Amino acid sequence: MYRLTGQPKLAIETAEKYGGYGMMYASVPLLTSVAAAYCDLDDYTNAKKFADRAYAKQGGSMGEETELSLVYQRLRRLTGE
């Protein structure tokens, strides 16, 4: 919701409330949204970290047009990796 209203920092702050072990139990959509929020802030290191967590959490697979695949496409486009 925060990302949709142009507030990526609030999206990240909300996710950080999980803290420590709680983030281990975060859902794939939440991890993906945090990754996208970090992209919005040009923090590609943290964006990739959260995208990778989401990817691992869903068993190392994703469809072509999922939100997570779009985050990875964005990272490749912005970082050249």
N, C-alpha and C positions, 0 to 999 in steps of 0.2 A: 504494500500500500504506500509506504513512504517513498519508494522509488518512483512510483507512478505520479506522485505529486511533486517530484523534483527535489526530494530530500534524502539523498543516499546516505548522508552521515547518520541520520536518525535510523535508517534501516540497519546500519552496522551497529549502532549503539544498542538497539533493541536486541539484536542477535547476541551481542556481548553479555547481555544479562544472563544468558545461559551459563557463561563462564566455565572454567575447567572441565570437569567430566560431563557436565550437562550438554556441551556442544557435541559430545560423542553420540548423543541421542537425538540430535537435531535431524529434521527430515531433509530429504533430498531437495525439495522445493525451497526450504529455508536456506540451505547451504548454497544453492544456485543463486538465489536472490542476493545473498551477501556477496558472492563472487561478482555478480553484475554491478552491485553498488560500488564495490572497489574499482571496477572498470570505470564507472562513472566519475570516480575521483582520480583516475589515472594512476592508481596503485596496482600495477599489474602483477607484482609479486604476490600480494595477498589475494588478488583475484584468482590467480592460478592455484594457490594453496586451497582455497575454498572450493573451486571447481573440481580439483583433484579429489577432495574429500567427498564431494557429492558423487563423483564418478565411481569411486571405490565403494561407497555406501550402496549404490544400486547395482553392484556386482560387476563393474567394469564394462558396462555396455550402455548405449544410448541410441535413440533413433536419430534420423537425419534432421528433423525439424523440431526437436525438443528445445526447451529453454536452455538446458545445459549445453547442447550442441551449438546453440547460438552464442553462448558465452565463449566457448572455445573458438568459434569462428572469429569473434570480435578480438579475442586475445591474439590470434594469429595475424589478423589484419593490422592491429595496433603495435605489435612487438616484432613482427616479421619472423616469428618462430613457427 
